[in-house]
Each structure stands twice: as C-alpha cells, then as structure tokens.
Amino acid sequence: MSNHFHLAVETPEPNLSLGMKWLQGTWVMRNNRFRRRTGRPFQGRFKGILLEPEALAPVTSYIHLNPQRAGIESVEQMGEYRWSSLSWYLKKPRPGFLNMDAVLSAIGGIKDSKYAHKKYLDYLKFLAENEPEKKALAFDKLSKGWCYGSKEFKKEAILQIKQKGADLDRSGLLGIDSGNIQEAKELQWELMLKKLAKEAGIEIPKLPDKKSAPDKVILASLMKARSSVSNGWLADRLGMGRPASVSQYVGRLESIKGEAWKKKERILSRMKI
C-alpha cells in the first residue's frame, strides 16, 4: 500500500515480534542505503492480530482486496498489482513461503490448479462488489481489535494469556525464552489497553497527534496503575515520543491532579482488572 503493508503470517513459534523486528530493520537499512536516507520510515511498532486457523481464508482475501479498496487497481485489473502476493497465487512456481491452503479453503478446498486460480479470482471480484458478503466476513473489523475468530477461540486465547502472564515473573523456572515472554506481555498490555480505553470512552485510532494529549496521558497513567507496562511500549503504541516522556507526562498528571487526573481516578475506582 502507499503508506503501510499487510501480512498474513503463520509462525511455528510465538516469536512474531522478533521476526517483525528483523524484517522491518533489514528493510529500513537496505531502503535507506539505496535511497541515501537516514532515520526510520515507520511511525511506530507493527500491529499484530491473533487469528484462529479458520480465519486465515477471509483475512487473506481481505489483504488481496486492499489495492482495489484503495483505488490502486480496478476489479478488472485484480491480480496485476505487483506488490500483492495475489499475482503469485495465479502462477507457478511460487516462492516456498507462499501457502495456497487458505485461498483454496475459501473456494471450497478444491485442488490447486489453473481452474482454482480462476475461481479464486472470480470469488475476489464477487467480494469486491458485494457489501453484504464483506460484512458477513466482518471485513470492517479486521483492522481493529487484537483477535479475529470465534468467541470460543477468543475465550481460550484470553485464558492462555492470563495463565502465561501469571507465570511471567517465574519464566526462568518455566523455561520460557525472553522473546516469548515479551510476546506474552505485549499481548496482555494490548488487551488491557483496549479494555481501559473502552471504559474511558476513548477511541485509540482517533487519538490526536500531540504527544502529551490528555487522553493519551490518561491511558498511560491507567496502564501504569494496572500493569507493569514499559514506557517504551506506551510511547510506541500511543505515539508519545520518547519513553522518558511517558513518565514525565504521567508524573505531571499525578502532581497537578486536575480534571484528567479525576477522570483517571473515577475509572480506576469502578474497574476490576
């Protein structure tokens, strides 16, 4: 896309953060070297959404339709966009990392063939022009939240996260490596942030750019009161500048005890997390 990218990734280990750090870091170094630039092109950390295995098919279709939704290509041109994996799905040989299984399941699990490729392309064209079908697949929710799947899958994921979270401080005894620990912590923090924002009536995607915006500081203060969240994660997730700035903004809120502080205290008093 013009200012971001989407990936549907299956990982054999819970090490997505490490993988994305390598991917984006490698790309930035090569891109800056090629264009003779400095600095980082990404505003903050990546956003990862946990997927139920059965959800991979609609997510893949959602990603393949992104260029059409953005007006980069028409329905008739679908499959020609060079920066989409869809062009590789429609031909062979494909890169070894590209798995056709999700696409095939979206069209009934038929055998990988030219007929299957055409049928999948027809299916995408149907989706592009059928709003009720896109709503049925919850396309409007795919870029939000932390998890995409059935209620049962979400409940099980939350239970696993909480169980692992309770053991994070004893990770050495449990044999959990540091990458997995960080992954579990960040997922816990993301869940808590969404819950706190909802309770506070704050829409995270609509937060202003200002680093010290009151709603950002309220959320940061709530997170620090209810978790061991790091300043670095809050700075990246909420766009608050340097990690040290988070402590400064929260400290100012606590010392002044103005309206923002009162709102934060009201929320804390009625929440049980």
ABEGO torsion letter per residue (X at the ends): XAABBBBBBBBABBAAAAAAAAAAAAAAAAAAAAAGBBEBABABBBBBBBBBAAAAAAAAAAAAAAAAAAGABBAAABGABAABAAAAAABOBBBAABBAAAAAAAAGGBBBBAAAAAAAAAAAAAAAABAAAAAAAGAAAAABEABBEBAAAAAAAAAAAAAAAAAAAAAAAAGBBAAAAAAAAAAAAAAAAAAAAAAAGBBAAABBABAABAAAAAAAAAAAAABABBAAAAAAAAGAEBAAAAAAAAAAAAAAGBAAAAAAAAAAAABBX
